[in-house]
Amino acid sequence: MANSELVITPVSSKADRAAFVDCAYRLNAADQNWVPNLRSEEISKFTPGKNPFFEHARCQLFLARRGGGRIVGRISAHIDELALKQPAEQGMGPGTGNWGAIEAEDEETAKALISTAEAWLREQGMTRVLAPMNLSVWEEPGLQVYGHDHPPMVMMAHHNAAYQAWIEGAGYDRVKTLRTYDLDVTREYPPLIQRIITSGEKNAKIRIRNAELKHFDRDAAIICDILNDAWAENWGFVPFTDEEIAYVGKALKPLVHPELIRIAEYEGEPVAFMMTLPDLNKPQMRLNGRNGKPSIFGLLKLLLWLRKPRNADMRVPLMGVRKKLQSSRLASQLAFMMIEYIRRAATAKFGAKRGEIGWVLEDNQGMVAIADAIESKVNREYAIYDKAL
């Protein structure tokens, strides 16, 4: 209890969990750049037994209410057991807990929710907070601090611009910045990049292939194996489990188009991948309603769009090159080849005009160099904060 009017309580029932999810729709209803995801997917995300994150994490959700029981905010507090096992110099590590999914009507509510999450983490033996994380680092990490004037792409968050000052006012310091890069995919890349691609096409040891729907599980496993290897030493890394691979694969399968997901092989070994998804957020903003509950007609239109997206923006949420090749010329060559092949498919088959890469860590020199080389520009930034408990 923050004061006589504001009451913070733990989520302890199915009804509470539904109220936790619905809080976000209500508090963001007036923000035309906030995207209402399907409510059923949001319920699943926060439900143990459905989201495999809970198989290796302790989590407590909280709701804030004012007089009469009106819900005015929410927050999650959680501890990822896999994150605790990571080296401390990589961002997570022993004693590091998280909070996330914060929504609040005002600063007083936000600070009371954060204080409640901190108290729960202390009770669990944590000595430091890294936040916000909604829920894992693979889902919606960070708080949006730049680019509020346009909606995010699929699987990206959009936050009330006021939250930055409220969180920093609660004693948090920024530890990392995550960026997204916007580019015009109708333009060919600079001549130097084209020469690198042409050279790679002449190398018989290199094969860039589409993902195969008939072997979806196999290719999903290949991609995640490369991802866990490629990102193992990155800041904030937490390994993907087999259960999470299956969960994410099932969720993303309707968005998968083989031409947009490429696996690079070198001498027959899969060594790199690039995943591109059509931006589901744009049709969701039209069809989902502000409460995440589309009409039957809206749902049918959404399903039809998924089958054949047209004039769709594209997002690259993930790409990776095996650790043994990183910092090599081959790694950059494979990346440029995959980017170019996907660009051609996105424009020719799906009518794409705009693409987005991200998120990208501000100090990931390799990815920043690639983004600069293809003449993309930063269009959004997300901050991750930390605080000693």
N, C-alpha and C positions, 0 to 999 in steps of 0.2 A: 504494500500500500504506500503510494507516494505521498498522498495527503488525504483529507477527508472526502474529497470528491473523486479522485482517481484511484481505481482499484485494479491491480495486476493479478491475474489468476492463471494457473497452468491449464493447458488444454487437457481434458481428461475423458472426453467422450466423443462419439461420432458427430454429435451435434456441434460440439465445440470446434472440431476439426473443420466442419463445413463453414462455420462462422469465421474461422481463421482464414480460409480461402476467400470467402465472400468479402471480407474486409478490404482486400486489395482492389476488387472491382469497384466497390463503392467509393473509396477514397481517391481513385484515379479516374472516375467516370468523366470528369470535366476536362481531362488532359487529352487532347485529340492526337497526341503523339504516343500515348500509351497503348499497347497492343493487348486486347483481351484474349489470352489463350483459352483453349477449350477448358471449361470448368472441370470436366471429368479427368483431364490430364493433370490439372493442378491438385485435385483431390488425391489422385494416385501418387503424385510426387511426395506428398506429406504423410503417406500411410505406410506404416511398417507392414511388411508382408507383401507389399506391391513394389515399392522402390527398394532395390537391393542395397542402396546406400546404408539402410538401417541394419543390415547384416553385419556391418563392421563399424557402426557408429552408435553412440549414445546421444539421444536427442530429447529436448523438452521444448514444446511450443507454449507461448504465452499470449494471452489476450488482455488488452487494456479496456476498461469500461469506466464510464462516468455515470452520474446520477441517473437512476432509472434503468441501468443496465445497458445503455447505448455503447456499442463497441467503437472505440476511437483509435485503436492501434493494435499492432501485433509484432512479434519477434520470435525467432527460433534461436535456441542455444544448443550447440552440439559439439561432440568430441569424436573425431574420426580416429579410430584405433590404428588404421594404416598410416595416417598422417603423423601420429606420435612416433612412429618407427623411422621416420625420415631424418636425414641429417639436419641439425638445427640451422646450419649455414645455408640450406636451401629453402628456408622460409617457414617450414612447419617444424616438426621435431618435438621432443619430450616437453610436456607441460603446456602445449599450445592448444587452446580451444578456440571455437569460433561462434559467432552469432551471425544471423542473416535474416532474409525475408522481412526486413523492417518496413512497416508502414505506420504513419502517425499523423494525426490531425494537426498537431502543434508541437513546439519544441519541448514543452514540459512533458508531454506524453512520450516523445522520443527518448528523452533523457531518462525517464523513469523505466522505460522498457529496457534500455541499454544497461542501466544499473541492475535491473532484475536478472538479465542474462549473465552479467558479470558475477553476480552473487551465486547463481547456480553453478557456473564454471568453477568458482573458488571452492564450493562445496564438493565438487568432483575432483579436486586436487590440482586444478590448472593454475598456472602462474603467469600466463600471458594470453592475450586475445589477438587473433588475426581476423579482420572482418572488413566488410560483410562478405559472407559466403552463403549462397542460396542454391543448394545446400552444400554441395561439394565444389572443389575447384574446377571440376569438369562441367558444371551446370551454369550458374550465373555468378561468377566471382566479381567482386568489386562494386563500387558505387559510381554511377555515372556522374561525371563532373564537367563534361564538355560535350556539346552536340545535342542539346535538348530541343533544338528547333526542327528536328525531323525524327520520324519513328525509327526504331531499331529494326534490324533484319532478324530472321528466324533464329531462335535460341539465344537472343541477346536481351538484356534488361534495359528498362527505361525508368529513371527515378525522378522524383520531385527534386528540383534544383535546390530547394531549401535544405534538404537533408545534409548537404556537405557541411554547411556552417553548424548545424546541430550536432553532427558527429564530431567534428573538430572541436566544438565547444565542450564536448564531454571528455576531452583529454586525449584524443586520438591523433597520432601522427602518420602521415602518409609514408608507406614503406615501398610501394611499387605502383607504377602506372601501366595500365593495359590500354592498347590503342587498336582502333580499327582503321583500315585504309580504304578509301573509295577510289574507284577508277572507271574510266570510260572504256568499256570492252569492245566498242565498235572500232576503235583505233588500233592499228597494228603497233606492235612494240618497236622501240628504236632499232636502227640498223645493227648495232652491236649485238643486241639480244637475238635478232633474227639470224645473225651469223653463228652464234653459239648453238642455236636450235638446229640449223642446217648441218653443222658439224656433227652434232649428236645423231642426227638421222643417218649419217654415213657410217656410224660406228656399229658394226654387226653385233657387238656384245650387248648393246642396249636394246631393250624392248619396252615400249610403253603400251600397256593394254588397258582395255576397259574392265571395270568390275563386271562380273557375270551374275545376273539374277538367278540363273538356275543353280549356281554355286554360291549363293548369297552368304550362307553361314561360313563356308570356307574362306571367302574373301574378307568377310568381317573379322575373322580370326587372324588372317594375315595382316590386315590393317592395324588391328589392336596390338599385335606382337611387335610390329615396326614402331608403333606409337610408344609403347612402354619402353622400348630400347632407345628410341630417338630422344625422348623427353626425360629420361631417367635422371639426368643431372641438371635439369632446368629448375629454376626457382619455383617453388610451390608444387612440385610434382608429387602426386600420389598415384600409385599404380591402379590401373583398371582391373577389376576382378572378372572372372569368367561370367559370373551372374550379371554384372553390369554390362558386359559386352552383349549378352543376350537381350537384356532389357532395352538398351539403347538401340540395338539393331532392330528390334521389333518396332520401337517408336519411330525410327527413321525410315523404315522400309517403304512406306508410301511416298516418301520424298526422293527415293533413290532412282536415278536414271543413269544407266551404265556409262553413257558418254561423258557424264559429269564427275565420275569417280575413276581415277586412274591409278594403276599400280605400275611402278617402274621396276623392271628386272635387269640385273647386270650379270651376264654369264649364267642366266637361268635362275638366279636367286632374287626373290623379291627384296628390294633394298630401299624403296621409297614409295610414298603414296600421296595423293592429294584428293581431298573430299570436297565437293562442291554441291550445295543444295539450292534449289529454287526458293525464293523468298516467300514462304508461306504467310508471313505476317501481313503482307499487303491484302490478300483476299480475306484473311481473318478479320482485319479491321472493318471490312465491308459486311461480312456475313455472320460474325459471331455474336453481334449485339454487344453492348457494354458490360454484360454480365457473363460472357463466355458460354451462353446457351443459344446456339443458332436454332432457327426454325427448321422444320423438316426440309423446306425448300432451300434454305441457306446451307444446310448440311449436304444436300444433294449437289448443289453448285460447288461446294468446297471439294467434294469427292471427285467431281468431274474435272475440276481444275488440277487436282493432284495427278490425275491420269495423263493430262496433257497441258502442262503450264505454257501459257503463251505470254509474250512480252513480260517475262518474269525477270526481276532482278536476281542476281546470284550472290551467294555468300560462300566463302571458303572458311569453314570453321576449324578445319584441321589439315595439317600436312606434316610430313616428317621424313627424315632420311636417317638410316641406321647410323649409330654412333661412330662406327669404324670409318665411315665416309665423310663425316661432318668436317667442315673447313677445307674440303678438297674442291678442286675445280669440277670434278664429276658431280658432286652434290648440287652445285649451282646449276650445272647443265641439265641435270635431271629435273630440277625444280622449274627451270624456264621451259623445258619441253612439255611438262605436264600442264603448266599454266597456259601455254599457247594452244595445246590441243583442246583443252577444256574451253578456252575462249572461242575457238572456232566453232565447236559444237554448240555452245551457249547462244551464240549469235545466229548461226545458221538454222538450228532446229527449234530453239525456244524464243527467238526474237529478242534476246537480252540486249540491253544497252548499258547497264550499270552492273558493276561487280563490287564486292567488298571482301577484304581479307582481314581476319581477326577473330579473336583478339591476339595481339602481338605484344610481348613484354617490351617495354621501352629500351631495355639494354640487351635485347636479343639482336646482336649486330648482324648476324647472317640474314635473318628475316627482314630487318629494317633495310639492309642493303638491297634485297630483292624487291621490296616494296618501292624503294626509291628508283631502282633501275627500270621498273615498268611504269614510272611516272604516276604513281598513286599518291593520294593526299590523305592526311589524317582527318577523319570526320567525326570521331567520337573518342572519348577517353574515360576510363574507369579507374578509380583509385582504390587500393587496398591499404587499410590502416592497421596499426598495431598499438597495443597498450599493455603495460605491465599490470598484473593484478595484485 
